[in-house]
Every structure is written in C-alpha cells, then in structure tokens.
Amino acid sequence: MSEPFSTPRMVELEAEIAVTRVQLVSTVDALARRLSPGALASDASKQARQGAEQARAAVEQLVHDATSAEADPEASTRARVILAGAAGAVALVVAVALLRRRGE
C-alpha cells in the first residue's frame, strides 16, 4: 500500500483548517454562553437596575429643583410642572380605578 501524496501546501492548508475549526468551536461556545437563558436574564436584570437607578436620579433631581431655593428658576418651574402633571396622572388613574370598582 502506498502512502498518500501530500505537498507542503496541503499540510499547511490542513493546519489552517484545524486552527479555523478550533476558533469556530470557541466562537460557538462563546455565543452559546452569551445567549443562554441565564446570561440573557442577567443582562436584562442589569439593564433594569440601571434604568431604575437613572429614573431614581431623575426624580431626585426633579424634587430638588422643585423644592430647593438654590435651583435655577426655569428648572424649578419645569420640575413643578412635571411633578404636578405626574400627580394629576396618578390621581386620574386612581379615580378611574375607583369608578370602575364602584360600577361593579
């Protein structure tokens, strides 16, 4: 039986294929980890925490602007309008809920 014929270029190509195969497996494993339910849930949780922190900071700034004597007058007025609008929206939701409950 004769040995298979190979050239240095064929050996080089086989080595490149082996390296590419290892890289592909590594990429697929990384994608599988990144797209796993646990990883997706963790990312969503992290984004929710960041959003909640940003909302909390924004509300704190509004309250500060609305109540602080040192606040810029325009910022103070804007903050009071926003807070009054939010309070009105909450009152409207509560009123609708009470009316629906009363109608039942």
C-alpha positions as CSV (number, residue, x, y, z in Angstrom):
1,M,0.0,0.0,0.0
2,S,1.4,3.4,-1.0
3,E,1.4,6.4,1.3
4,P,-1.0,9.2,0.4
5,F,0.5,12.0,-1.6
6,S,0.9,15.4,0.2
7,T,2.7,18.6,-0.5
8,P,3.9,21.2,1.9
9,R,0.9,23.4,0.8
10,M,-1.5,20.6,1.6
11,V,0.0,20.2,5.1
12,E,-0.2,24.0,5.5
13,L,-3.9,24.0,4.5
14,E,-4.7,21.2,6.8
15,A,-3.1,23.1,9.7
16,E,-5.1,26.2,8.8
17,I,-8.3,24.2,8.7
18,A,-7.5,22.7,12.1
19,V,-6.9,26.2,13.6
20,T,-10.1,27.6,12.0
21,R,-12.1,24.6,13.4
22,V,-10.8,25.4,16.9
23,Q,-11.6,29.1,16.5
24,L,-15.1,28.2,15.2
25,V,-15.8,25.9,18.2
26,S,-14.6,28.6,20.6
27,T,-16.9,31.2,18.9
28,V,-19.9,28.9,19.0
29,D,-19.2,28.1,22.7
30,A,-19.0,31.9,23.5
31,L,-22.2,32.5,21.6
32,A,-24.0,29.7,23.5
33,R,-22.9,31.1,26.8
34,R,-23.9,34.6,25.9
35,L,-27.3,33.6,24.6
36,S,-28.1,31.2,27.4
37,P,-31.3,32.0,29.3
38,G,-29.3,32.7,32.5
39,A,-27.0,35.2,30.7
40,L,-29.9,36.9,29.0
41,A,-31.8,37.2,32.3
42,S,-28.7,38.6,33.9
43,D,-28.3,41.2,31.2
44,A,-31.9,42.1,31.4
45,S,-31.7,42.4,35.2
46,K,-28.6,44.6,34.9
47,Q,-30.3,46.9,32.4
48,A,-33.4,47.1,34.6
49,R,-31.3,48.1,37.6
50,Q,-29.5,50.7,35.5
51,G,-32.8,52.1,34.3
52,A,-34.3,52.2,37.8
53,E,-31.2,54.0,39.1
54,Q,-31.4,56.6,36.3
55,A,-35.1,57.1,37.0
56,R,-34.5,57.5,40.7
57,A,-31.7,60.0,40.0
58,A,-34.0,61.9,37.6
59,V,-36.8,62.0,40.2
60,E,-34.4,63.1,42.9
61,Q,-33.2,66.0,40.6
62,L,-36.8,67.0,39.9
63,V,-37.7,67.1,43.6
64,H,-34.5,69.0,44.3
65,D,-35.3,71.5,41.6
66,A,-38.9,71.9,42.7
67,T,-38.1,72.4,46.4
68,S,-34.6,74.0,46.5
69,A,-34.2,77.7,46.9
70,E,-30.9,77.5,45.1
71,A,-32.4,75.8,42.0
72,D,-32.5,77.7,38.7
73,P,-35.9,79.4,38.4
74,E,-36.6,77.8,35.0
75,A,-35.6,74.4,36.3
76,S,-37.7,74.9,39.4
77,T,-40.8,75.8,37.3
78,R,-40.2,72.9,34.9
79,A,-39.8,70.5,37.8
80,R,-43.0,71.7,39.5
81,V,-45.0,71.4,36.2
82,I,-43.6,67.8,35.7
83,L,-44.4,66.8,39.2
84,A,-47.9,68.4,39.1
85,G,-48.5,66.5,35.8
86,A,-47.4,63.2,37.3
87,A,-49.5,63.8,40.4
88,G,-52.5,64.6,38.1
89,A,-51.9,61.4,36.1
90,V,-51.8,59.3,39.3
91,A,-55.0,61.0,40.6
92,L,-56.7,60.2,37.3
93,V,-55.6,56.6,37.4
94,V,-56.9,56.2,41.0
95,A,-60.2,57.9,40.1
96,V,-60.8,55.6,37.1
97,A,-60.0,52.6,39.2
98,L,-62.4,53.7,41.9
99,L,-65.1,54.4,39.4
100,R,-64.7,51.0,37.8
101,R,-64.8,49.4,41.2
102,R,-67.9,51.3,42.1
103,G,-69.6,50.3,38.9
104,E,-69.0,46.6,39.5
